[in-house]
Amino acid sequence: MKKYLIITILALLISGCSMGKLESSMLTFAGESESWSVIITEDLRTITHTDERGHTSRKHSSRMKMYIKYVGKSVEEIDEVRYEFKIGSSYGVSVDQLNQYGAIILPIGSNNARVYEDSIIKMTFEWNGLVEELEAIYDENKIHLSAILN
């Protein structure tokens, strides 16, 4: 009898501590100008958990990454790049150096920024006295950024 009671209690504890259901979706945005190419991804995750009383809770998370590639001429002549991006109401500015492949890869702090399929991400690049702008739009055909990085 004691053995069955312990098994029942363990089963209740395990079922009450389950992680819940994970839903994941990915949005990919892409844009190009004469000298720059950009891919931005947002990985959206929602964990839905129902407790033993039937109460449902959801936890949302979002991770954004940006891949910037210089597609112009003479990448070796670029010392640093200043770039700005506007995503919804969020705005970011950074100055970075290109890696040996002429690229910058970085996570973007979301600051509660969300992108949707109809969002337009505006970017401005400044380097060697030049300025270019581009708009990145939703592109369901682009390769997921994590496939490039992993």
ABEGO torsion letter per residue (X at the ends): XAAAAAAAAAAAAAAAABAEBBBBBBBBBBBBBAABBBBBBBBBBBBBBBBAAGBBBBBBBBBBBBBBBBABBGAAABABBBBBBBBEABBBBBBBBBBAAGBBBBBBBAGGBBBBAABBBBBBBBBGGBBBBBBBBBBAABBBAAAAAX
